[in-house]
Every structure is written in structure tokens, then in C-alpha cells.
Amino acid sequence: MTIKRQPSDFQVTEILSSELLGTLRPEPGPVALYRLTKEGLSTPEAVNAVNRALRLPPRALAYAGLKDKHARSVQHVSLALGDGLDEAPAHGEGPGWQLERLGWVNRALQARDIAANEFRIVVRALTEEACRDMDQAVGLLALPQDPGSERRALRVVNYFGDQRFGSARHGHGFLARHLIRGEFEAALKLALAVPARKDHRSVKEFKRAVEAGWGQWKELLPKLRRCPERAAIERLARNPKDLRGAFCELPYFFRQLCVYAYQSWLWNAIARGVVALKCAEPGPVLSADDPFGEMLFPAARSVPPELVELDLPLLGYKTELKEPWAAAAASVLEAEGIVTAQLRIPRVRRPFFGEEPRRLFVQAAKFVLSAAEPDGQGRFRRTASFELPRGAYATVVLRALGQ
């Protein structure tokens, strides 16, 4: 199975909430709302390119979601007037991006303004057996279909995709595992001295230099280029023992992502345990291999009513384990050798492990799977189209389909 052979194979369109769209108007107002179409660029890269091309301040554009670099995506950004900015361009265009003003709203774009994301994904290099497995999975996961409708909805476990797992995706473990134990040197080494395969060349060079000069902070500092991460080395050059302070010099967004990554992995493990404990007996349950742990997907008819709309929290240090997920959570925490009270970074206020609800099951709505077509060398391709609520991962739907 292959996805993202070319950007057009993975298309995602952001769908705005009816509440925000209800405030959209053509007359000029305090905030301009735009449609941003991009290809071959991450969201930050595209936004930075727009800022440069239109000569906007670095943080002028607000966005509410990160879209994949290796995809063709449509999302939204907003531009607030004021602070010397008194004009909002109607459109713009550059390599890999297009910007179109849709109208005016009263405030900057926020995460809650995204109602859903619509996906169209071409899956390539499928065998005949894989095609049959996909059809079987669709039959098991599908909810009862409206008579005469060609579109159905699949019920899938709302696992986090591996995009959420940061440095652990490259086989180096979870940085936050070290943080909760106060192992700041180990955490800093993961953050600053372990190059990842997908790092930009300049980032790899920075990390290799830090790895080679670890501990020789004053000698290392002149060899490093200017970048946000350099502040941690500057802190250590002043005080080599202040490893905690050096961690706190890293960009806050990166530090928070480290916490989110570990929380998300724990959530996936607990969700898997809930499915195994509560759904296996009525069965059947589909199993999909994943580098971060097996993913279990029960048939739609195997999900007990009390789980259908269950909110399973991302664990925080104050989380109380509750049924029907307490046993699964206790098992995961025991395997990690921790309790929830340890989900905090010693003597560091931020970032923190905040408890946050996440729906255990989501629906892949308006689901359509095309017939198999020849894809060369005796293999086949199929196109899956569906809609997911904000925060759910299209790659997890593909996992549920056996891909």
C-alpha cells in the first residue's frame, strides 16, 4: 500500500463552522478571512511564504489547524487589522500557495471554528487480497445506511496518528518520559542532539554539532548558527548545571508538543485496552499493526452503547480513573511504572499535563470507496473519500481499512 506518491493523492479541505460562516460579510471589518490553498508546503511554511510575499508582519496571519506538507490542502487563515496594518489584500499567489479573501469577520480564527475536514485519498499498490480486506473492513465498520444513499458512515476508534508522536516517530522514545522523572539532560539530548531523518539539513547540522560538543558549552556556542534552540546552549554556557533552565529556554510550542506526544500515546494505549476489554466478546474486532502499538477496531455492532459517545480524557496529573475505562488506564500506567500524580515536570509550571476530553469513537461520515482500478505491475488503486471531525486522523481510517 502506498499513499502520498504525489501531493494530489492526499487532498484535505477544511470545513468552517456554521457559527463563523454566519458572521461572514462582504463589508470591511476588523478581521479578513481567507482561503489558503497549498501544495508541497507545511502550514507554517505556507504562512511564512504569504507573509513575505505580501510584506505582512511575521505573526500577522492566524490559522487554526496544521495541514500535511505532502498533500494538497485547503484551509483558512485570518488577518486582523490594526497596529499599523490598515489594509488586507484581496488575493495573493506564490510557489505552492494561493490566497483568496472570502470576506470579513469579527475576530481571529480559532480552533473551534473548524467543524470538520474533508478527505480524498488515493491508495496505491494494492493487491487483490488487500482490496478484498478493505471491502470486508468497510462492511464491519459501517453504520446502518440510509435507504438509497451511496454514502455511508464508518465508526472508528479515534486514535491519534503517528504525526502526533514527535521524536518518538524516529525511534528515540518519548522526551516527556524523561521530563516527568526530572531527567533533563536526557530530554535535552533528545531535543538538541539527535537528528531525525526528516529534519531539514540545517537542523541536522545543528544537532550533529551539539552532539559532538556535548558538555563543552562555551567552546560549542560559537560554532552554532542563530536559531531559537541556541538559547538553551547559551543558558548552559552560563551555567552548565542548569539543565532544567536550559530545557525551559526551548521554544514553548516544542515543549508543549513533547507533552502532547506522550499524552497521546498513553491515550491510544488506553483506548486499545478499552476495546479489548469491552468489545472483544461481542466481536469481531479488526487488528492493524502500527509502530506505536496495535490498533484495534471493533465492528460497529460490537460497540456497547455506553462507549458510543464516551469521552476518554488525555491524562493529567489530577485525573481520576473512572469506569468504563479505569481498568484499561490502570494497566497502561502500571506498565509505564507511573501513576497520574507523576504526570508533571518537576519544578516547571509550563508546559503541563492538562486533562482534555477526546471522544473514543468518531464517524468517518460521507464515506465512499471507489472500485479497484489497475495501478501498474499487477497492483490496484482505490480512492477513499470521507469527512472527519476536527482532531481526527485520516491515516487512522486507512489503518482501520487494513492499510
C-alpha positions in Angstrom: 0.0 0.0 0.0 1.2 3.5 -0.9 -0.2 6.9 -0.1 1.1 10.4 -0.9 3.0 9.2 -4.0 2.2 12.7 -5.2 0.5 15.6 -3.4 -2.8 15.2 -5.3 -3.1 11.7 -3.9 -3.9 13.2 -0.5 -6.4 16.0 -0.5 -7.8 17.7 2.6 -10.3 20.6 2.7 -11.1 22.4 6.0 -14.8 23.0 6.7 -15.6 26.0 8.8 -18.3 26.0 11.4 -21.7 27.4 10.6 -21.3 29.8 13.5 -18.3 31.5 12.0 -19.7 31.5 8.5 -22.9 33.1 9.9 -20.8 36.1 10.8 -19.0 36.4 7.4 -19.9 39.6 5.5 -18.6 41.4 2.4 -18.2 44.8 4.0 -14.8 45.6 5.5 -14.4 44.8 9.2 -11.7 44.2 11.8 -10.6 40.8 10.5 -10.2 39.5 7.0 -10.9 35.8 6.4 -9.0 33.9 3.7 -9.0 30.6 1.9 -5.4 29.3 1.6 -4.7 26.6 -0.9 -1.3 25.0 -0.7 0.7 22.0 -2.0 4.1 20.7 -1.0 4.3 23.1 1.9 3.5 22.7 5.6 1.1 25.2 7.1 3.8 27.3 8.8 5.9 27.2 5.6 3.0 28.4 3.5 2.0 31.1 6.0 5.6 32.4 6.2 5.7 32.5 2.4 2.5 34.5 2.3 3.8 36.9 4.9 7.0 37.5 2.9 5.2 37.9 -0.5 2.6 40.3 0.8 5.0 42.1 3.2 3.0 41.3 6.3 4.4 41.1 9.8 5.7 37.7 10.8 2.7 36.7 13.0 0.0 38.6 11.1 -1.9 35.6 9.9 -3.7 33.3 12.3 -4.6 29.7 11.5 -6.4 27.0 13.4 -5.1 23.7 12.1 -1.9 22.2 10.7 -2.1 20.5 7.3 0.3 18.0 5.9 3.2 19.2 3.8 2.9 16.2 1.4 -0.7 16.9 0.4 -2.9 19.3 -1.5 -4.9 21.2 1.2 -7.4 23.9 1.5 -7.5 25.7 4.9 -8.3 29.1 6.3 -6.3 32.0 7.8 -7.3 35.3 9.2 -5.7 38.7 9.2 -6.5 41.3 11.9 -6.1 44.9 11.0 -4.6 47.4 13.4 -1.1 48.0 14.9 -0.1 49.8 11.8 -1.8 47.3 9.4 -4.7 49.0 7.8 -5.2 47.1 4.5 -6.0 43.4 3.7 -5.1 42.3 0.2 -7.8 40.6 -1.8 -5.6 37.7 -3.0 -2.1 36.5 -3.5 -0.1 33.8 -5.1 3.3 32.2 -4.9 5.1 28.9 -5.5 2.9 26.2 -3.9 0.2 28.5 -2.5 -2.8 30.7 -3.4 -4.7 33.1 -1.1 -8.2 34.3 -1.6 -10.1 36.7 0.6 -13.6 35.3 1.4 -14.9 38.3 3.4 -14.7 39.8 6.9 -15.4 38.5 10.4 -15.3 40.0 13.9 -12.3 38.1 15.4 -9.3 36.0 14.5 -9.7 32.4 13.5 -9.7 29.8 16.4 -9.6 26.0 16.6 -13.3 25.8 17.4 -14.1 27.4 14.1 -13.1 24.2 12.2 -16.1 21.9 12.1 -14.5 19.1 10.1 -12.0 18.1 7.4 -13.0 16.5 4.1 -10.5 14.0 2.7 -9.9 12.4 -0.7 -7.1 9.9 -0.6 -5.8 7.7 -3.4 -4.4 4.4 -2.0 -2.0 2.8 -4.5 -0.1 -0.5 -5.0 -2.9 -2.7 -3.6 -3.1 -6.4 -4.1 -6.3 -8.2 -4.8 -6.3 -9.5 -1.3 -5.8 -6.0 0.1 -8.8 -4.8 -1.9 -11.0 -7.7 -0.5 -9.8 -6.8 3.0 -10.8 -3.2 2.6 -14.3 -4.2 1.4 -14.7 -6.6 4.4 -13.5 -3.9 6.8 -16.0 -1.4 5.4 -18.8 -3.9 5.9 -17.9 -4.4 9.5 -17.3 -0.8 10.5 -20.2 0.7 8.6 -23.2 2.1 10.5 -26.7 1.3 9.1 -27.1 3.1 5.8 -29.9 5.3 4.7 -32.0 3.6 2.0 -31.0 4.7 -1.5 -27.8 6.5 -0.3 -24.4 5.7 -1.8 -22.6 7.2 1.1 -22.3 5.6 4.5 -20.6 6.3 7.8 -17.9 4.2 9.4 -17.4 4.1 13.2 -13.7 4.0 14.1 -11.7 4.4 17.2 -10.4 7.9 17.4 -6.7 7.0 17.8 -4.0 9.6 17.4 -2.0 9.2 14.2 1.8 8.9 14.3 2.1 12.5 13.2 1.4 13.3 16.9 4.4 11.4 18.3 7.3 13.8 17.5 10.8 12.4 18.1 9.4 9.0 19.1 8.5 8.5 15.4 12.2 8.2 14.7 12.8 5.5 17.3 14.2 7.7 20.0 11.5 7.4 22.6 9.3 10.0 24.2 11.0 13.0 25.6 8.3 13.6 28.2 9.1 10.2 29.7 12.4 11.7 30.8 10.8 15.0 31.9 8.4 13.5 34.4 11.4 11.8 36.0 13.4 15.0 36.2 15.9 13.6 33.7 16.5 17.0 32.0 19.9 16.1 30.4 18.4 13.0 28.7 15.5 15.2 27.5 17.8 17.9 26.2 19.9 15.3 24.3 16.7 14.1 22.5 15.7 17.6 21.7 19.0 19.1 20.6 21.5 16.3 19.8 19.6 13.5 18.0 19.0 14.2 14.2 15.8 12.8 12.7 15.5 11.5 9.2 13.0 14.2 8.1 14.9 17.1 9.7 15.9 20.0 7.4 19.6 19.9 6.5 20.4 22.9 8.6 18.7 21.3 11.6 20.6 18.1 11.2 23.9 20.1 11.1 22.9 22.0 14.3 22.1 18.7 16.1 25.3 17.0 15.0 27.4 19.9 16.2 25.6 19.8 19.6 26.1 16.0 19.8 29.8 16.3 19.0 30.3 19.2 21.5 28.0 18.0 24.3 29.2 19.3 27.6 31.7 21.8 26.2 29.2 24.6 26.1 31.4 27.7 25.8 33.5 26.1 23.1 30.4 24.9 21.2 28.5 28.1 21.2 30.5 30.0 18.5 30.0 27.0 16.2 26.2 27.2 16.2 24.0 29.2 13.9 21.4 31.6 15.2 18.1 29.8 15.9 15.6 29.5 18.7 17.2 26.3 20.1 20.5 28.1 20.5 19.2 29.8 23.6 19.3 26.5 25.5 23.0 26.2 24.8 23.6 29.8 25.8 22.0 29.0 29.1 24.3 26.1 29.7 27.4 28.1 28.7 26.5 30.5 31.5 25.6 27.7 34.0 26.4 24.1 32.9 24.4 22.6 35.8 21.2 24.4 34.9 19.7 21.7 32.8 16.2 22.4 33.8 16.6 26.1 32.9 18.1 25.1 29.5 15.0 23.0 28.8 12.8 26.0 29.6 14.7 28.0 27.0 13.5 25.8 24.2 10.5 27.2 22.2 7.3 26.8 24.2 5.4 25.3 21.2 8.1 22.5 21.0 8.0 21.8 24.8 4.2 21.6 24.7 4.3 19.2 21.8 6.6 16.9 23.8 3.9 16.6 26.5 1.1 16.2 23.9 3.1 13.4 22.3 3.3 11.3 25.4 -0.3 12.0 26.5 -1.4 10.9 23.0 0.5 7.7 23.2 -1.0 6.9 26.6 -4.5 7.7 25.3 -4.0 5.3 22.3 -2.9 2.6 24.7 -5.8 3.1 27.0 -8.3 3.2 24.1 -6.8 -0.1 22.8 -7.3 -1.6 26.2 -10.9 -0.4 26.4 -11.7 -2.0 23.1 -10.0 -5.3 24.1 -11.9 -5.4 27.4 -15.3 -4.2 26.3 -15.7 -5.1 22.6 -13.9 -8.4 22.0 -16.6 -10.6 23.5 -19.4 -9.4 21.2 -16.8 -9.3 18.4 -15.5 -9.2 15.8 -12.5 -6.8 16.3 -10.2 -5.8 13.5 -6.5 -5.5 14.2 -4.0 -3.2 12.5 -0.2 -3.2 13.0 1.3 0.2 13.9 4.8 1.2 15.1 3.3 2.7 18.2 1.1 -0.2 19.2 -1.6 -2.4 17.7 -4.8 -0.6 16.7 -8.0 -2.4 17.4 -11.2 -1.5 15.6 -14.4 -3.2 16.7 -17.2 -3.9 14.3 -20.0 -1.2 14.5 -22.4 -3.7 16.1 -19.8 -4.8 18.7 -19.6 -1.4 20.4 -21.6 -1.3 23.7 -24.0 1.6 24.0 -22.0 3.2 26.9 -18.9 3.5 24.7 -20.6 5.1 21.6 -20.3 8.7 22.9 -17.7 8.2 25.6 -15.2 10.9 26.2 -11.9 9.3 27.2 -9.5 12.0 28.7 -5.9 12.7 27.9 -4.4 12.0 31.3 -3.3 14.9 33.5 -1.7 14.8 37.0 -5.2 15.3 38.6 -7.1 12.8 36.5 -9.3 10.4 38.4 -9.6 7.0 36.8 -13.3 6.2 36.1 -15.3 3.4 34.6 -15.7 2.1 32.0 -12.0 2.9 31.2 -10.4 2.8 34.6 -9.1 -0.8 34.3 -7.5 -0.2 30.9 -5.9 3.1 32.2 -4.6 1.4 35.4 -3.0 -1.4 33.3 -1.3 1.1 31.0 0.0 3.2 33.8 1.3 0.2 35.6 3.2 -0.9 32.5 4.8 2.5 32.4 5.7 2.4 36.1 3.8 5.6 36.9 0.6 7.0 38.4 -1.3 10.0 37.2 0.2 12.2 40.0 3.6 11.8 38.3 2.4 13.4 35.1 4.1 16.7 35.8 7.5 18.2 35.2 9.3 18.8 38.4 9.6 22.5 39.3 8.4 23.5 35.9 5.0 25.3 35.6 4.7 25.1 31.8 4.2 23.0 29.9 1.9 20.9 32.0 -0.2 17.7 31.5 -3.6 19.1 31.3 -6.6 16.8 31.2 -8.5 17.1 28.0 -11.6 15.0 26.8 -11.4 13.2 23.5 -14.3 11.1 22.0 -13.4 7.4 22.0 -15.2 6.8 18.7 -15.7 9.1 15.7 -17.6 8.7 12.5 -15.9 8.9 9.1 -19.0 10.5 7.5 -20.0 10.6 3.8 -17.7 7.6 3.2 -17.2 6.4 -0.3 -14.7 3.8 -1.5 -14.1 3.6 -5.3 -13.8 0.3 -7.2 -10.3 -1.0 -7.7 -8.5 0.2 -10.8 -5.2 -1.0 -12.4 -2.2 0.8 -10.9 0.6 -1.0 -12.9 2.6 -4.1 -12.2 -0.4 -6.1 -11.3 -1.4 -3.8 -8.5 -4.5 -1.7 -8.0 -5.5 1.7 -6.7 -8.7 2.9 -4.9 -9.9 6.3 -3.7 -11.4 6.8 -0.3 -13.5 9.9 0.4 -14.8 10.9 3.8 -15.3 13.6 6.3 -13.9 13.7 9.9 -14.4 16.0 12.8 -11.6 18.3 13.8 -8.7 16.5 15.5 -9.4 13.0 14.0 -6.8 11.5 11.7 -7.4 10.3 8.1 -4.5 7.9 8.4 -6.2 6.1 11.2 -9.2 5.4 9.0 -6.8 3.8 6.5 -5.4 1.7 9.3 -9.0 0.6 10.1 -9.3 -0.5 6.5 -6.2 -2.6 6.8 -3.9 -0.1 5.1 
